[in-house]
């Protein structure tokens, strides 16, 4: 019988009445499916711990190659496990094992007894085998990873447990500290945050709120009746005046005639120091400049960009150190530079000049290229009138709704949610998702190609320099790798 079948049987059977029944009807079959010889010398019941004066017997000790690898303390189903944590940690300390478990058959609490900190901080996993408990795949995967014979012998069990514990501690710190940081940002908003909200309001309503109104909204206070403005419509410029023609001078103008503006709304490429770089979005220009500057000046890069700050004068907008960069979700270049990018076009252009000048270059080294679409070209009307791919306001994944602002956030959301479900198998599984030799997703930024790489809260780098169609395809491929279907991901439009 496989581990999956054993857990399914446990869920369908009545709960054992006492500790001994749980030990032999639940714990022993599970250990057998984890490749332990329950009838031989590998699974020791009532194992004496700490010598005769130690005064204790561990219910189950897992032994292989002459050494105890893990201890399991069994209790009656429904018992208060929290009352027995000190007991199992004490046994594990005396025996010198790296992993121990406390279980009533249905609930499993797993610990790293040799780590520092109080008992709650040494617990790295809680499993519920009940019929309404954790997903079956997760339960089987965690039991195999942390108590499987081969996993314990190879050291993988301890390594993975330490990774999980570290991630849990980081998440707990974020949960504790982030609300206070956010509250302070709302009480004392910086210019960057105020400008961002004001631009979003204008994009939606074509109204420009005053700074006082934005700050009032952030502080959850009544909005003052300060007049709001719409963007003024600029009148057409008057025709250029010309001087009278004379017999000795050619026709001249009092000011140069500007060339016709490019037909596309944003550049499609840039030329920097004679090299052309394709871009998809306006923010790609900043990413390209940062990447190319780092390639030219890797040794002095961090020192040179240090003085370049956002409006608060404290945080940088470019750094190799994520903690020094403003914003909650900076993008990461292939070379590992973190870049704050949530600015309007005017601020972006200012950043280009600051970066180039900091390294001794001129803003004239950067040239923006636009698509030229002749009005008489075949199909030009169709191209000019082509509608952009509509962007969903949110996605629903496995029944849970997630707001998104860009197509790229759809992919990063799928990555984050899949990793949350399968933290132990994620890195190995996504190695198969590649474009040539480059991965779509990886903890190592050197394995991911692209001028726009975003990092998820779990530390995974994701190539987001993609079209809407590519985003959808990669999101579906990621779901399918873990046995899910395209129908699990639903786009929601306003």
C-alpha positions as CSV (number, residue, x, y, z in Angstrom):
1,X,0.0,0.0,0.0
2,X,1.3,3.5,-0.9
3,X,1.6,6.4,1.5
4,X,-1.3,8.1,-0.2
5,X,-3.6,5.1,0.1
6,X,-2.6,4.7,3.8
7,X,-3.5,8.3,4.5
8,X,-6.8,8.0,2.6
9,X,-7.6,4.9,4.7
10,X,-6.8,6.7,7.9
11,X,-9.2,9.5,6.9
12,X,-12.0,7.1,6.2
13,X,-11.6,4.9,9.3
14,X,-12.8,5.8,12.8
15,X,-10.4,7.7,15.0
16,X,-8.5,5.3,17.3
17,X,-9.6,5.3,20.9
18,X,-6.2,5.5,22.7
19,X,-2.5,6.1,22.2
20,X,-1.5,2.4,21.7
21,X,-4.1,1.9,19.0
22,X,-3.0,5.1,17.3
23,X,0.6,3.9,17.4
24,X,-0.1,0.6,15.6
25,X,-3.0,1.6,13.4
26,X,-1.7,5.0,12.1
27,X,2.0,5.7,13.0
28,X,3.4,2.3,12.2
29,X,1.7,2.0,8.7
30,X,2.9,5.5,7.8
31,X,6.5,4.7,8.8
32,X,6.4,1.5,6.8
33,X,5.3,3.5,3.7
34,X,8.2,5.9,4.4
35,X,10.6,2.9,3.9
36,X,11.2,2.2,7.6
37,X,11.3,-1.5,8.6
38,X,8.7,-1.5,11.4
39,X,9.2,-5.2,12.2
40,X,13.0,-5.0,12.4
41,X,15.7,-3.0,14.3
42,X,15.0,0.3,12.5
43,X,11.8,1.2,14.3
44,X,12.4,1.0,18.1
45,X,9.3,1.2,20.3
46,X,9.6,2.5,23.9
47,X,13.2,3.5,23.3
48,X,15.1,4.4,26.5
49,X,16.4,7.9,26.3
50,X,19.3,9.5,28.3
51,X,20.3,6.3,30.2
52,X,18.7,4.8,33.2
53,X,18.9,8.1,35.1
54,X,17.4,10.0,32.2
55,X,14.0,8.6,33.3
56,X,12.3,8.6,29.9
57,X,11.2,6.4,27.0
58,X,10.5,7.8,23.6
59,X,7.5,6.0,22.0
60,X,9.2,5.6,18.7
61,X,12.9,6.0,17.6
62,X,13.9,5.7,14.0
63,X,17.4,4.1,13.7
64,X,19.6,3.5,10.7
65,X,23.3,2.8,10.1
66,X,23.9,2.6,13.9
67,X,22.4,6.0,14.8
68,X,19.1,7.3,16.0
69,X,17.8,9.6,13.2
70,X,14.5,10.9,14.6
71,X,12.2,10.5,17.6
72,X,8.4,10.4,17.6
73,X,6.3,10.9,20.7
74,X,2.8,9.5,20.4
75,X,-0.3,10.6,22.3
76,X,-3.9,9.7,22.4
77,X,-6.0,11.2,19.7
78,X,-7.4,14.6,20.8
79,X,-4.8,15.0,23.5
80,X,-3.4,18.5,24.3
81,X,-0.2,18.3,22.3
82,X,1.1,21.6,23.7
83,X,1.3,20.0,27.1
84,X,3.9,17.5,25.8
85,X,6.2,19.7,23.7
86,X,8.8,20.0,26.5
87,X,8.9,16.2,26.8
88,X,9.6,15.4,23.2
89,X,12.2,18.2,22.9
90,X,13.9,16.9,26.1
91,X,14.1,13.4,24.7
92,X,15.5,14.7,21.4
93,X,18.1,16.8,23.2
94,X,19.4,13.8,25.2
95,X,19.5,11.6,22.1
96,X,21.1,14.3,19.9
97,X,18.7,14.0,17.0
98,X,18.0,16.8,14.5
99,X,14.3,16.2,13.9
100,X,11.5,15.0,16.3
101,X,7.7,14.8,16.0
102,X,4.8,14.9,18.4
103,X,1.7,13.2,17.1
104,X,-1.7,11.9,18.2
105,X,-2.0,10.1,14.9
106,X,-4.1,12.8,13.2
107,X,-2.1,15.9,14.1
108,X,1.7,16.0,13.6
109,X,3.9,18.7,15.1
110,X,7.5,18.6,13.7
111,X,10.4,20.3,15.4
112,X,14.1,21.1,14.9
113,X,15.1,20.5,18.6
114,X,18.7,21.7,18.2
115,X,17.8,25.1,16.8
116,X,17.9,28.1,19.1
117,X,14.8,29.9,20.4
118,X,11.7,28.9,22.4
119,X,9.8,25.8,21.5
120,X,7.2,27.6,19.3
121,X,10.0,29.0,17.1
122,X,11.6,25.5,16.7
123,X,8.4,24.0,15.3
124,X,8.6,24.1,11.5
125,X,5.5,22.1,10.3
126,X,2.0,21.3,11.5
127,X,0.2,18.5,9.6
128,X,-3.5,17.6,9.9
129,X,-4.3,14.1,8.5
130,X,-8.0,14.4,9.4
131,X,-10.7,14.2,6.7
132,X,-11.1,18.0,6.7
133,X,-7.4,18.6,7.2
134,X,-4.5,19.5,4.9
135,X,-4.5,18.6,1.2
136,X,-3.6,15.0,0.7
137,X,-0.7,15.8,-1.6
138,X,0.8,18.2,0.8
139,X,0.5,15.8,3.8
140,X,2.2,13.0,1.8
141,X,4.9,15.3,0.5
142,X,5.8,16.7,3.9
143,X,5.8,13.3,5.6
144,X,8.1,11.9,2.9
145,X,10.4,15.0,3.0
146,X,10.8,15.2,6.8
147,X,10.5,11.6,8.1
148,X,11.2,9.5,5.0
149,X,14.2,7.1,5.5
150,X,16.2,8.3,2.5
151,X,15.5,11.9,3.3
152,X,16.7,11.6,6.9
153,X,19.8,9.6,5.9
154,X,20.9,12.1,3.2
155,X,20.4,15.1,5.4
156,X,17.8,16.6,3.0
157,X,15.1,16.4,5.7
158,X,17.1,18.7,8.1
159,X,18.1,21.0,5.2
160,X,14.5,21.4,4.0
161,X,13.2,21.8,7.5
162,X,15.7,24.7,8.2
163,X,14.6,26.4,5.0
164,X,10.9,26.2,6.0
165,X,11.7,27.5,9.5
166,X,13.7,30.4,8.1
167,X,10.8,31.3,5.7
168,X,8.3,31.1,8.6
169,X,10.4,33.4,10.7
170,X,10.7,35.9,7.9
171,X,6.9,35.8,7.3
172,X,6.2,36.3,11.0
173,X,8.5,39.3,11.1
174,X,6.8,40.8,8.0
175,X,3.4,40.1,9.5
176,X,4.4,41.9,12.7
177,X,6.3,44.9,11.1
178,X,4.6,45.6,7.8
179,X,1.3,47.0,9.2
180,X,3.3,49.6,11.3
181,X,5.4,50.5,8.3
182,X,2.3,50.9,6.1
183,X,0.5,53.0,8.8
184,X,3.5,55.3,9.0
185,X,3.6,55.7,5.2
186,X,-0.1,56.7,5.3
187,X,0.4,59.1,8.2
188,X,3.5,60.7,6.7
189,X,3.3,60.0,3.0
190,X,6.3,60.9,0.9
191,X,6.1,62.7,-2.5
192,X,6.5,59.4,-4.4
193,X,3.4,57.8,-2.9
194,X,1.3,61.0,-3.2
195,X,2.3,61.4,-6.8
196,X,1.5,57.8,-7.6
197,X,-2.0,58.0,-6.1
198,X,-2.7,61.3,-7.8
199,X,-1.7,59.9,-11.2
200,X,-3.9,56.8,-10.7
201,X,-6.9,59.1,-9.9
202,X,-6.2,61.2,-13.0
203,X,-5.9,58.1,-15.2
204,X,-9.3,56.9,-14.0
205,X,-11.3,60.1,-13.6
206,X,-9.3,62.8,-15.6
207,X,-9.3,64.8,-12.4
208,X,-6.1,66.0,-10.6
209,X,-6.7,66.0,-6.8
210,X,-4.8,68.4,-4.6
211,X,-2.0,67.1,-2.3
212,X,-4.1,67.8,0.8
213,X,-7.0,65.7,-0.6
214,X,-4.7,62.8,-1.3
215,X,-3.1,62.9,2.2
216,X,-6.6,63.1,3.7
217,X,-7.7,59.9,1.9
218,X,-4.5,58.1,3.1
219,X,-5.2,59.1,6.7
220,X,-8.8,58.0,6.4
221,X,-10.0,61.5,7.0
222,X,-12.8,63.6,5.3
223,X,-11.6,65.0,1.9
224,X,-11.4,68.8,2.0
225,X,-13.3,70.7,-0.6
226,X,-10.2,71.9,-2.4
227,X,-11.0,72.4,-6.1
228,X,-9.7,69.7,-8.3
229,X,-8.5,70.4,-11.8
230,X,-8.6,68.8,-15.1
231,X,-5.6,68.8,-17.4
232,X,-5.9,71.9,-19.6
233,X,-6.3,71.4,-23.3
234,X,-3.4,73.1,-25.0
235,X,-4.4,75.2,-28.0
236,X,-2.8,74.5,-31.4
237,X,0.3,76.6,-31.8
238,X,0.1,79.5,-34.2
239,X,1.8,79.1,-37.6
240,X,5.4,79.9,-37.6
241,X,5.9,83.6,-38.7
242,X,8.1,84.0,-41.7
243,X,10.1,87.0,-42.8
244,X,9.5,88.7,-46.1
245,X,11.3,87.2,-49.1
246,X,14.1,89.5,-50.4
247,X,16.2,89.2,-53.6
248,X,19.4,88.5,-51.7
249,X,18.2,86.1,-48.9
250,X,16.5,82.8,-49.0
251,X,13.2,82.2,-47.2
252,X,14.0,81.9,-43.5
253,X,11.9,81.4,-40.3
254,X,12.2,83.1,-37.0
255,X,12.3,79.7,-35.2
256,X,13.1,76.2,-36.4
257,X,10.2,74.1,-37.5
258,X,9.9,71.0,-35.3
259,X,9.6,67.6,-36.9
260,X,6.3,65.8,-36.8
261,X,5.9,63.8,-33.6
262,X,6.3,60.0,-34.0
263,X,3.0,58.2,-34.5
264,X,3.5,55.6,-31.7
265,X,2.7,56.8,-28.1
266,X,5.9,55.4,-26.6
267,X,9.3,54.4,-27.9
268,X,9.7,50.8,-29.1
269,X,13.5,50.8,-28.7
270,X,16.5,52.9,-27.5
271,X,20.0,53.4,-28.8
272,X,22.6,53.7,-26.1
273,X,26.2,54.3,-27.0
274,X,25.4,53.1,-30.5
275,X,23.7,49.8,-29.5
276,X,20.0,49.3,-30.1
277,X,17.8,47.8,-27.3
278,X,14.2,46.8,-27.9
279,X,11.7,47.7,-25.1
280,X,8.1,46.9,-24.4
281,X,7.2,49.5,-21.8
282,X,8.4,53.0,-20.8
283,X,10.0,51.6,-17.6
284,X,12.2,49.3,-19.7
285,X,14.3,52.3,-20.6
286,X,15.5,52.8,-17.0
287,X,16.1,49.1,-16.6
288,X,18.2,49.0,-19.8
289,X,20.3,52.0,-18.7
290,X,21.0,50.4,-15.3
291,X,22.0,47.1,-16.9
292,X,24.3,48.7,-19.4
293,X,25.9,51.0,-16.8
294,X,26.6,48.0,-14.6
295,X,28.2,46.1,-17.5
296,X,30.6,49.0,-18.0
297,X,31.3,49.8,-14.4
298,X,30.8,46.7,-12.2
299,X,33.4,47.6,-9.6
300,X,32.3,51.2,-9.0
301,X,28.6,50.8,-9.7
302,X,27.3,50.6,-6.1
303,X,29.4,53.4,-4.9
304,X,28.4,55.7,-7.8
305,X,24.6,55.1,-7.5
306,X,24.7,55.5,-3.7
307,X,23.9,59.2,-3.7
308,X,21.0,58.8,-6.2
309,X,17.9,59.0,-3.9
310,X,14.1,59.2,-4.4
311,X,12.2,62.2,-3.2
312,X,12.4,61.3,0.5
313,X,16.2,61.7,0.4
314,X,16.7,58.4,2.3
315,X,16.2,55.5,-0.1
316,X,18.0,54.8,-3.4
317,X,16.2,54.0,-6.7
318,X,19.0,51.7,-7.8
319,X,21.2,49.4,-5.8
320,X,22.6,45.9,-5.6
321,X,21.1,45.7,-2.1
322,X,17.3,45.1,-2.1
323,X,16.9,46.8,1.3
324,X,18.3,50.1,0.1
325,X,15.8,50.5,-2.8
326,X,12.5,52.4,-2.4
327,X,9.2,50.7,-3.2
328,X,7.6,47.3,-2.2
329,X,8.3,45.5,-5.5
330,X,11.4,46.7,-7.3
331,X,12.4,45.0,-10.5
332,X,15.7,43.2,-10.8
333,X,18.0,43.3,-13.9
334,X,19.8,40.2,-15.1
335,X,23.0,41.5,-13.4
336,X,21.2,41.6,-10.0
337,X,20.6,45.3,-9.7
338,X,17.3,46.3,-8.0
339,X,15.5,49.2,-9.6
340,X,12.5,51.3,-8.3
341,X,10.3,51.9,-11.3
342,X,6.9,53.2,-10.1
343,X,7.4,56.8,-11.3
344,X,5.6,58.9,-13.9
345,X,7.2,59.6,-17.3
346,X,8.7,62.9,-16.2
347,X,10.5,61.3,-13.2
348,X,11.7,58.5,-15.4
349,X,13.4,60.9,-17.8
350,X,15.0,62.7,-14.8
351,X,16.4,59.4,-13.6
352,X,17.9,58.6,-17.0
353,X,19.8,61.8,-16.9
354,X,21.0,61.5,-13.3
355,X,22.3,58.0,-13.9
356,X,24.2,58.8,-17.1
357,X,25.7,62.0,-15.6
358,X,26.7,60.1,-12.4
359,X,29.0,57.9,-14.5
360,X,30.3,60.8,-16.7
361,X,28.0,60.4,-19.7
362,X,25.6,62.7,-21.4
363,X,21.8,62.3,-21.8
364,X,22.5,62.8,-25.5
365,X,24.1,59.3,-25.5
366,X,20.5,58.0,-25.2
367,X,18.2,58.0,-28.3
368,X,14.6,57.0,-28.3
369,X,13.3,55.2,-31.4
370,X,9.6,55.1,-32.4
371,X,7.7,52.9,-34.9
372,X,7.0,54.8,-38.1
373,X,3.7,53.7,-39.8
374,X,3.2,55.4,-43.2
375,X,-0.4,56.4,-43.6
376,X,-0.6,54.9,-47.0
377,X,1.0,51.6,-46.1
378,X,-1.2,48.6,-46.8
379,X,-3.0,47.7,-43.6
380,X,-1.9,50.8,-41.8
381,X,-5.5,51.7,-40.8
382,X,-5.9,48.3,-39.3
383,X,-2.6,48.6,-37.3
384,X,-3.4,52.1,-36.2
385,X,-6.8,51.1,-34.9
386,X,-5.8,47.8,-33.3
387,X,-7.1,47.6,-29.8
388,X,-4.6,46.6,-27.1
389,X,-5.1,43.3,-25.2
390,X,-7.6,44.0,-22.4
391,X,-6.1,43.8,-18.9
392,X,-8.1,42.0,-16.2
393,X,-8.6,43.8,-12.9
394,X,-8.1,40.6,-11.0
395,X,-7.6,36.9,-11.4
396,X,-9.2,34.0,-9.5
397,X,-6.9,31.1,-8.7
398,X,-8.3,28.0,-6.9
399,X,-11.3,30.1,-5.8
400,X,-9.3,33.0,-4.3
401,X,-9.4,36.4,-5.9
402,X,-6.2,38.4,-6.4
403,X,-6.2,42.0,-7.8
404,X,-3.7,42.7,-10.5
405,X,-2.6,46.0,-12.2
406,X,-0.6,44.6,-15.1
407,X,-0.4,41.3,-17.1
408,X,3.0,40.7,-15.5
409,X,1.4,40.6,-12.0
410,X,-0.8,37.7,-13.2
411,X,2.4,35.6,-13.7
412,X,4.0,36.7,-10.4
413,X,0.7,35.9,-8.6
414,X,0.6,32.4,-10.0
415,X,4.3,31.8,-9.1
416,X,3.7,33.0,-5.5
417,X,0.5,31.0,-5.0
418,X,1.9,27.8,-6.5
419,X,5.0,28.2,-4.3
420,X,2.8,28.7,-1.2
421,X,1.1,25.3,-2.0
422,X,4.2,23.4,-2.9
423,X,7.2,25.0,-1.1
424,X,9.2,21.8,-0.9
425,X,8.9,20.7,-4.5
426,X,8.7,24.1,-6.2
427,X,12.3,24.8,-7.1
428,X,12.9,21.3,-8.5
429,X,9.7,21.3,-10.6
430,X,10.2,24.7,-12.2
431,X,13.6,23.8,-13.5
432,X,11.8,22.2,-16.5
433,X,10.1,25.5,-17.5
434,X,12.6,27.0,-19.9
435,X,12.9,29.2,-23.0
436,X,16.0,27.6,-24.5
437,X,18.6,27.4,-21.8
438,X,17.0,30.1,-19.6
439,X,14.4,29.3,-16.9
440,X,11.1,31.2,-16.5
441,X,11.4,31.2,-12.7
442,X,14.3,30.6,-10.4
443,X,15.8,31.8,-7.1
444,X,19.0,32.4,-9.0
445,X,18.7,35.6,-11.1
446,X,21.6,34.4,-13.3
447,X,19.3,31.6,-14.6
448,X,16.5,33.9,-15.7
449,X,16.9,36.0,-18.8
450,X,15.3,39.3,-19.5
451,X,15.6,43.1,-19.1
452,X,12.7,43.1,-16.6
453,X,12.9,40.6,-13.8
454,X,10.7,40.8,-10.8
455,X,11.3,39.1,-7.5
456,X,8.4,37.5,-5.6
457,X,8.1,37.6,-1.8
458,X,9.5,34.1,-1.7
459,X,12.7,35.2,-3.4
460,X,12.0,33.8,-6.8
461,X,13.0,35.8,-9.9
462,X,10.5,35.9,-12.7
463,X,11.0,37.1,-16.3
464,X,8.1,39.5,-17.0
465,X,9.2,41.1,-20.2
466,X,6.4,39.3,-22.0
467,X,3.3,39.9,-24.0
468,X,-0.1,39.2,-22.5
469,X,-0.3,36.0,-24.5
470,X,3.1,34.8,-23.3
471,X,2.1,35.6,-19.7
472,X,-1.0,33.4,-20.0
473,X,0.9,30.5,-21.6
474,X,3.6,30.5,-18.9
475,X,1.1,30.7,-16.1
476,X,-0.7,27.7,-17.5
477,X,2.5,25.8,-18.0
478,X,3.4,26.4,-14.4
479,X,0.0,25.1,-13.2
480,X,0.2,22.0,-15.4
481,X,3.6,21.1,-14.0
482,X,2.0,20.7,-10.5
483,X,-1.0,18.8,-11.9
484,X,-3.5,21.6,-12.1
485,X,-5.5,22.8,-15.1
486,X,-5.9,26.0,-17.1
487,X,-9.5,26.3,-15.9
488,X,-8.1,26.8,-12.3
489,X,-7.0,30.3,-13.4
490,X,-9.8,32.8,-14.3
491,X,-9.4,36.3,-15.6
492,X,-11.8,38.8,-14.0
493,X,-12.7,42.1,-15.9
494,X,-14.3,45.2,-14.5
